[in-house]
Amino acid sequence: MKNQANTPGQIKIIQAVAKAFQKSWHVILWDDDESEFDLVIQALMKAANLSHADALAMTLHAQEFGNVVVCATTRERAEAIFSELRKSGLIVLIRQIAGSSVK
C-alpha cells in the first residue's frame, strides 16, 4: 500500500476520533442511604462544576435508579472529580468506556 498524505477531511476525522478517545472515562455516582441530599448536590456542584439544577437532577437520578453518570471526560479530569467526590464521603467510581482503549 502506498503511503499517502492525509487530506484535510481525513485530518479532521482523525482529530475528532482522537478527541473522542480523550473523553473516554465515565465518573459514576452511586446512591447510598447515608449521604445527605444537600451534601450530594453541593459536592457535585464543586467537583464537576455543575449548576444547582444539573446537580439536583443527577442526585434525583441516582436516588431513583441507583447511580448516575456524572460526566464523560479525560482520565485526568475523571480522577480529579472522583477524588473530590470521595472527600465528601460519596460512593463514586471511574470507568473507561468500553471499546475506547487506545493502543
Chimera marker file (.cmm) of the C-alpha trace (Angstrom):
<marker_set name="trace">
<marker id="1" x="0.000" y="0.000" z="0.000" r="1" g="1" b="0" radius="0.5"/>
<marker id="2" x="1.357" y="3.380" z="-0.998" r="1" g="1" b="0" radius="0.5"/>
<marker id="3" x="1.968" y="5.938" z="1.806" r="1" g="1" b="0" radius="0.5"/>
<marker id="4" x="-0.199" y="8.969" z="1.050" r="1" g="1" b="0" radius="0.5"/>
<marker id="5" x="-0.600" y="12.304" z="2.798" r="1" g="1" b="0" radius="0.5"/>
<marker id="6" x="-3.878" y="12.801" z="4.603" r="1" g="1" b="0" radius="0.5"/>
<marker id="7" x="-6.408" y="15.164" z="3.073" r="1" g="1" b="0" radius="0.5"/>
<marker id="8" x="-7.873" y="17.987" z="5.183" r="1" g="1" b="0" radius="0.5"/>
<marker id="9" x="-11.062" y="15.954" z="5.554" r="1" g="1" b="0" radius="0.5"/>
<marker id="10" x="-9.149" y="12.912" z="6.783" r="1" g="1" b="0" radius="0.5"/>
<marker id="11" x="-7.203" y="15.074" z="9.238" r="1" g="1" b="0" radius="0.5"/>
<marker id="12" x="-10.469" y="16.402" z="10.708" r="1" g="1" b="0" radius="0.5"/>
<marker id="13" x="-11.757" y="12.847" z="11.152" r="1" g="1" b="0" radius="0.5"/>
<marker id="14" x="-8.516" y="11.751" z="12.818" r="1" g="1" b="0" radius="0.5"/>
<marker id="15" x="-8.667" y="14.760" z="15.173" r="1" g="1" b="0" radius="0.5"/>
<marker id="16" x="-12.316" y="14.057" z="16.045" r="1" g="1" b="0" radius="0.5"/>
<marker id="17" x="-11.547" y="10.417" z="16.831" r="1" g="1" b="0" radius="0.5"/>
<marker id="18" x="-8.554" y="11.403" z="18.978" r="1" g="1" b="0" radius="0.5"/>
<marker id="19" x="-10.706" y="13.903" z="20.887" r="1" g="1" b="0" radius="0.5"/>
<marker id="20" x="-13.398" y="11.278" z="21.454" r="1" g="1" b="0" radius="0.5"/>
<marker id="21" x="-10.820" y="8.858" z="22.882" r="1" g="1" b="0" radius="0.5"/>
<marker id="22" x="-9.560" y="11.537" z="25.256" r="1" g="1" b="0" radius="0.5"/>
<marker id="23" x="-13.042" y="11.785" z="26.769" r="1" g="1" b="0" radius="0.5"/>
<marker id="24" x="-13.405" y="8.072" z="27.250" r="1" g="1" b="0" radius="0.5"/>
<marker id="25" x="-13.817" y="7.921" z="31.052" r="1" g="1" b="0" radius="0.5"/>
<marker id="26" x="-17.083" y="7.972" z="32.990" r="1" g="1" b="0" radius="0.5"/>
<marker id="27" x="-17.432" y="9.272" z="36.518" r="1" g="1" b="0" radius="0.5"/>
<marker id="28" x="-20.276" y="7.327" z="38.147" r="1" g="1" b="0" radius="0.5"/>
<marker id="29" x="-22.006" y="8.356" z="41.371" r="1" g="1" b="0" radius="0.5"/>
<marker id="30" x="-23.827" y="5.658" z="43.345" r="1" g="1" b="0" radius="0.5"/>
<marker id="31" x="-26.792" y="6.205" z="45.628" r="1" g="1" b="0" radius="0.5"/>
<marker id="32" x="-26.338" y="5.449" z="49.308" r="1" g="1" b="0" radius="0.5"/>
<marker id="33" x="-28.555" y="5.677" z="52.370" r="1" g="1" b="0" radius="0.5"/>
<marker id="34" x="-26.153" y="7.782" z="54.426" r="1" g="1" b="0" radius="0.5"/>
<marker id="35" x="-25.293" y="10.901" z="52.418" r="1" g="1" b="0" radius="0.5"/>
<marker id="36" x="-27.460" y="13.949" z="52.936" r="1" g="1" b="0" radius="0.5"/>
<marker id="37" x="-29.255" y="15.137" z="49.810" r="1" g="1" b="0" radius="0.5"/>
<marker id="38" x="-27.837" y="18.681" z="50.041" r="1" g="1" b="0" radius="0.5"/>
<marker id="39" x="-24.307" y="17.368" z="50.589" r="1" g="1" b="0" radius="0.5"/>
<marker id="40" x="-24.505" y="15.379" z="47.371" r="1" g="1" b="0" radius="0.5"/>
<marker id="41" x="-25.755" y="18.397" z="45.422" r="1" g="1" b="0" radius="0.5"/>
<marker id="42" x="-23.044" y="20.674" z="46.804" r="1" g="1" b="0" radius="0.5"/>
<marker id="43" x="-20.321" y="18.069" z="46.171" r="1" g="1" b="0" radius="0.5"/>
<marker id="44" x="-21.421" y="17.627" z="42.553" r="1" g="1" b="0" radius="0.5"/>
<marker id="45" x="-21.517" y="21.378" z="42.012" r="1" g="1" b="0" radius="0.5"/>
<marker id="46" x="-17.996" y="21.777" z="43.384" r="1" g="1" b="0" radius="0.5"/>
<marker id="47" x="-16.306" y="18.681" z="41.948" r="1" g="1" b="0" radius="0.5"/>
<marker id="48" x="-17.834" y="18.641" z="38.474" r="1" g="1" b="0" radius="0.5"/>
<marker id="49" x="-18.552" y="22.370" z="38.158" r="1" g="1" b="0" radius="0.5"/>
<marker id="50" x="-22.277" y="21.736" z="37.721" r="1" g="1" b="0" radius="0.5"/>
<marker id="51" x="-25.143" y="24.160" z="38.114" r="1" g="1" b="0" radius="0.5"/>
<marker id="52" x="-27.507" y="23.600" z="41.030" r="1" g="1" b="0" radius="0.5"/>
<marker id="53" x="-30.200" y="22.399" z="38.622" r="1" g="1" b="0" radius="0.5"/>
<marker id="54" x="-27.888" y="19.839" z="36.970" r="1" g="1" b="0" radius="0.5"/>
<marker id="55" x="-26.543" y="18.603" z="40.310" r="1" g="1" b="0" radius="0.5"/>
<marker id="56" x="-30.106" y="18.250" z="41.627" r="1" g="1" b="0" radius="0.5"/>
<marker id="57" x="-31.171" y="16.322" z="38.519" r="1" g="1" b="0" radius="0.5"/>
<marker id="58" x="-28.210" y="13.950" z="38.869" r="1" g="1" b="0" radius="0.5"/>
<marker id="59" x="-28.869" y="13.426" z="42.566" r="1" g="1" b="0" radius="0.5"/>
<marker id="60" x="-32.512" y="12.586" z="41.875" r="1" g="1" b="0" radius="0.5"/>
<marker id="61" x="-31.496" y="10.225" z="39.079" r="1" g="1" b="0" radius="0.5"/>
<marker id="62" x="-29.016" y="8.397" z="41.319" r="1" g="1" b="0" radius="0.5"/>
<marker id="63" x="-31.630" y="8.150" z="44.052" r="1" g="1" b="0" radius="0.5"/>
<marker id="64" x="-34.220" y="6.687" z="41.703" r="1" g="1" b="0" radius="0.5"/>
<marker id="65" x="-32.026" y="4.395" z="39.570" r="1" g="1" b="0" radius="0.5"/>
<marker id="66" x="-29.121" y="3.610" z="41.902" r="1" g="1" b="0" radius="0.5"/>
<marker id="67" x="-26.422" y="5.523" z="40.027" r="1" g="1" b="0" radius="0.5"/>
<marker id="68" x="-25.781" y="8.277" z="37.543" r="1" g="1" b="0" radius="0.5"/>
<marker id="69" x="-23.009" y="9.080" z="35.079" r="1" g="1" b="0" radius="0.5"/>
<marker id="70" x="-21.764" y="12.469" z="36.209" r="1" g="1" b="0" radius="0.5"/>
<marker id="71" x="-19.684" y="13.046" z="33.092" r="1" g="1" b="0" radius="0.5"/>
<marker id="72" x="-17.599" y="11.549" z="30.308" r="1" g="1" b="0" radius="0.5"/>
<marker id="73" x="-14.174" y="13.147" z="30.328" r="1" g="1" b="0" radius="0.5"/>
<marker id="74" x="-10.441" y="12.616" z="30.184" r="1" g="1" b="0" radius="0.5"/>
<marker id="75" x="-8.827" y="10.218" z="32.622" r="1" g="1" b="0" radius="0.5"/>
<marker id="76" x="-7.079" y="13.044" z="34.469" r="1" g="1" b="0" radius="0.5"/>
<marker id="77" x="-10.284" y="15.050" z="34.917" r="1" g="1" b="0" radius="0.5"/>
<marker id="78" x="-12.214" y="11.909" z="35.930" r="1" g="1" b="0" radius="0.5"/>
<marker id="79" x="-9.621" y="11.174" z="38.605" r="1" g="1" b="0" radius="0.5"/>
<marker id="80" x="-9.849" y="14.746" z="39.927" r="1" g="1" b="0" radius="0.5"/>
<marker id="81" x="-13.666" y="14.628" z="40.117" r="1" g="1" b="0" radius="0.5"/>
<marker id="82" x="-13.514" y="11.168" z="41.712" r="1" g="1" b="0" radius="0.5"/>
<marker id="83" x="-11.098" y="12.392" z="44.370" r="1" g="1" b="0" radius="0.5"/>
<marker id="84" x="-13.213" y="15.438" z="45.207" r="1" g="1" b="0" radius="0.5"/>
<marker id="85" x="-16.430" y="13.430" z="45.487" r="1" g="1" b="0" radius="0.5"/>
<marker id="86" x="-14.731" y="10.796" z="47.666" r="1" g="1" b="0" radius="0.5"/>
<marker id="87" x="-13.576" y="13.572" z="50.032" r="1" g="1" b="0" radius="0.5"/>
<marker id="88" x="-17.279" y="14.270" z="50.589" r="1" g="1" b="0" radius="0.5"/>
<marker id="89" x="-17.804" y="10.620" z="51.519" r="1" g="1" b="0" radius="0.5"/>
<marker id="90" x="-19.734" y="9.715" z="48.392" r="1" g="1" b="0" radius="0.5"/>
<marker id="91" x="-19.630" y="6.355" z="46.638" r="1" g="1" b="0" radius="0.5"/>
<marker id="92" x="-18.144" y="7.013" z="43.239" r="1" g="1" b="0" radius="0.5"/>
<marker id="93" x="-16.045" y="5.256" z="40.633" r="1" g="1" b="0" radius="0.5"/>
<marker id="94" x="-14.409" y="5.975" z="37.330" r="1" g="1" b="0" radius="0.5"/>
<marker id="95" x="-14.594" y="3.553" z="34.448" r="1" g="1" b="0" radius="0.5"/>
<marker id="96" x="-13.146" y="3.552" z="30.989" r="1" g="1" b="0" radius="0.5"/>
<marker id="97" x="-15.888" y="3.463" z="28.401" r="1" g="1" b="0" radius="0.5"/>
<marker id="98" x="-15.952" y="0.050" z="26.708" r="1" g="1" b="0" radius="0.5"/>
<marker id="99" x="-14.091" y="-0.155" z="23.437" r="1" g="1" b="0" radius="0.5"/>
<marker id="100" x="-12.232" y="3.101" z="23.954" r="1" g="1" b="0" radius="0.5"/>
<marker id="101" x="-8.727" y="1.935" z="24.772" r="1" g="1" b="0" radius="0.5"/>
<marker id="102" x="-6.042" y="3.325" z="22.518" r="1" g="1" b="0" radius="0.5"/>
<marker id="103" x="-3.072" y="1.127" z="21.702" r="1" g="1" b="0" radius="0.5"/>
<link id1="1" id2="2" r="1" g="1" b="0" radius="0.2"/>
<link id1="2" id2="3" r="1" g="1" b="0" radius="0.2"/>
<link id1="3" id2="4" r="1" g="1" b="0" radius="0.2"/>
<link id1="4" id2="5" r="1" g="1" b="0" radius="0.2"/>
<link id1="5" id2="6" r="1" g="1" b="0" radius="0.2"/>
<link id1="6" id2="7" r="1" g="1" b="0" radius="0.2"/>
<link id1="7" id2="8" r="1" g="1" b="0" radius="0.2"/>
<link id1="8" id2="9" r="1" g="1" b="0" radius="0.2"/>
<link id1="9" id2="10" r="1" g="1" b="0" radius="0.2"/>
<link id1="10" id2="11" r="1" g="1" b="0" radius="0.2"/>
<link id1="11" id2="12" r="1" g="1" b="0" radius="0.2"/>
<link id1="12" id2="13" r="1" g="1" b="0" radius="0.2"/>
<link id1="13" id2="14" r="1" g="1" b="0" radius="0.2"/>
<link id1="14" id2="15" r="1" g="1" b="0" radius="0.2"/>
<link id1="15" id2="16" r="1" g="1" b="0" radius="0.2"/>
<link id1="16" id2="17" r="1" g="1" b="0" radius="0.2"/>
<link id1="17" id2="18" r="1" g="1" b="0" radius="0.2"/>
<link id1="18" id2="19" r="1" g="1" b="0" radius="0.2"/>
<link id1="19" id2="20" r="1" g="1" b="0" radius="0.2"/>
<link id1="20" id2="21" r="1" g="1" b="0" radius="0.2"/>
<link id1="21" id2="22" r="1" g="1" b="0" radius="0.2"/>
<link id1="22" id2="23" r="1" g="1" b="0" radius="0.2"/>
<link id1="23" id2="24" r="1" g="1" b="0" radius="0.2"/>
<link id1="24" id2="25" r="1" g="1" b="0" radius="0.2"/>
<link id1="25" id2="26" r="1" g="1" b="0" radius="0.2"/>
<link id1="26" id2="27" r="1" g="1" b="0" radius="0.2"/>
<link id1="27" id2="28" r="1" g="1" b="0" radius="0.2"/>
<link id1="28" id2="29" r="1" g="1" b="0" radius="0.2"/>
<link id1="29" id2="30" r="1" g="1" b="0" radius="0.2"/>
<link id1="30" id2="31" r="1" g="1" b="0" radius="0.2"/>
<link id1="31" id2="32" r="1" g="1" b="0" radius="0.2"/>
<link id1="32" id2="33" r="1" g="1" b="0" radius="0.2"/>
<link id1="33" id2="34" r="1" g="1" b="0" radius="0.2"/>
<link id1="34" id2="35" r="1" g="1" b="0" radius="0.2"/>
<link id1="35" id2="36" r="1" g="1" b="0" radius="0.2"/>
<link id1="36" id2="37" r="1" g="1" b="0" radius="0.2"/>
<link id1="37" id2="38" r="1" g="1" b="0" radius="0.2"/>
<link id1="38" id2="39" r="1" g="1" b="0" radius="0.2"/>
<link id1="39" id2="40" r="1" g="1" b="0" radius="0.2"/>
<link id1="40" id2="41" r="1" g="1" b="0" radius="0.2"/>
<link id1="41" id2="42" r="1" g="1" b="0" radius="0.2"/>
<link id1="42" id2="43" r="1" g="1" b="0" radius="0.2"/>
<link id1="43" id2="44" r="1" g="1" b="0" radius="0.2"/>
<link id1="44" id2="45" r="1" g="1" b="0" radius="0.2"/>
<link id1="45" id2="46" r="1" g="1" b="0" radius="0.2"/>
<link id1="46" id2="47" r="1" g="1" b="0" radius="0.2"/>
<link id1="47" id2="48" r="1" g="1" b="0" radius="0.2"/>
<link id1="48" id2="49" r="1" g="1" b="0" radius="0.2"/>
<link id1="49" id2="50" r="1" g="1" b="0" radius="0.2"/>
<link id1="50" id2="51" r="1" g="1" b="0" radius="0.2"/>
<link id1="51" id2="52" r="1" g="1" b="0" radius="0.2"/>
<link id1="52" id2="53" r="1" g="1" b="0" radius="0.2"/>
<link id1="53" id2="54" r="1" g="1" b="0" radius="0.2"/>
<link id1="54" id2="55" r="1" g="1" b="0" radius="0.2"/>
<link id1="55" id2="56" r="1" g="1" b="0" radius="0.2"/>
<link id1="56" id2="57" r="1" g="1" b="0" radius="0.2"/>
<link id1="57" id2="58" r="1" g="1" b="0" radius="0.2"/>
<link id1="58" id2="59" r="1" g="1" b="0" radius="0.2"/>
<link id1="59" id2="60" r="1" g="1" b="0" radius="0.2"/>
<link id1="60" id2="61" r="1" g="1" b="0" radius="0.2"/>
<link id1="61" id2="62" r="1" g="1" b="0" radius="0.2"/>
<link id1="62" id2="63" r="1" g="1" b="0" radius="0.2"/>
<link id1="63" id2="64" r="1" g="1" b="0" radius="0.2"/>
<link id1="64" id2="65" r="1" g="1" b="0" radius="0.2"/>
<link id1="65" id2="66" r="1" g="1" b="0" radius="0.2"/>
<link id1="66" id2="67" r="1" g="1" b="0" radius="0.2"/>
<link id1="67" id2="68" r="1" g="1" b="0" radius="0.2"/>
<link id1="68" id2="69" r="1" g="1" b="0" radius="0.2"/>
<link id1="69" id2="70" r="1" g="1" b="0" radius="0.2"/>
<link id1="70" id2="71" r="1" g="1" b="0" radius="0.2"/>
<link id1="71" id2="72" r="1" g="1" b="0" radius="0.2"/>
<link id1="72" id2="73" r="1" g="1" b="0" radius="0.2"/>
<link id1="73" id2="74" r="1" g="1" b="0" radius="0.2"/>
<link id1="74" id2="75" r="1" g="1" b="0" radius="0.2"/>
<link id1="75" id2="76" r="1" g="1" b="0" radius="0.2"/>
<link id1="76" id2="77" r="1" g="1" b="0" radius="0.2"/>
<link id1="77" id2="78" r="1" g="1" b="0" radius="0.2"/>
<link id1="78" id2="79" r="1" g="1" b="0" radius="0.2"/>
<link id1="79" id2="80" r="1" g="1" b="0" radius="0.2"/>
<link id1="80" id2="81" r="1" g="1" b="0" radius="0.2"/>
<link id1="81" id2="82" r="1" g="1" b="0" radius="0.2"/>
<link id1="82" id2="83" r="1" g="1" b="0" radius="0.2"/>
<link id1="83" id2="84" r="1" g="1" b="0" radius="0.2"/>
<link id1="84" id2="85" r="1" g="1" b="0" radius="0.2"/>
<link id1="85" id2="86" r="1" g="1" b="0" radius="0.2"/>
<link id1="86" id2="87" r="1" g="1" b="0" radius="0.2"/>
<link id1="87" id2="88" r="1" g="1" b="0" radius="0.2"/>
<link id1="88" id2="89" r="1" g="1" b="0" radius="0.2"/>
<link id1="89" id2="90" r="1" g="1" b="0" radius="0.2"/>
<link id1="90" id2="91" r="1" g="1" b="0" radius="0.2"/>
<link id1="91" id2="92" r="1" g="1" b="0" radius="0.2"/>
<link id1="92" id2="93" r="1" g="1" b="0" radius="0.2"/>
<link id1="93" id2="94" r="1" g="1" b="0" radius="0.2"/>
<link id1="94" id2="95" r="1" g="1" b="0" radius="0.2"/>
<link id1="95" id2="96" r="1" g="1" b="0" radius="0.2"/>
<link id1="96" id2="97" r="1" g="1" b="0" radius="0.2"/>
<link id1="97" id2="98" r="1" g="1" b="0" radius="0.2"/>
<link id1="98" id2="99" r="1" g="1" b="0" radius="0.2"/>
<link id1="99" id2="100" r="1" g="1" b="0" radius="0.2"/>
<link id1="100" id2="101" r="1" g="1" b="0" radius="0.2"/>
<link id1="101" id2="102" r="1" g="1" b="0" radius="0.2"/>
<link id1="102" id2="103" r="1" g="1" b="0" radius="0.2"/>
</marker_set>
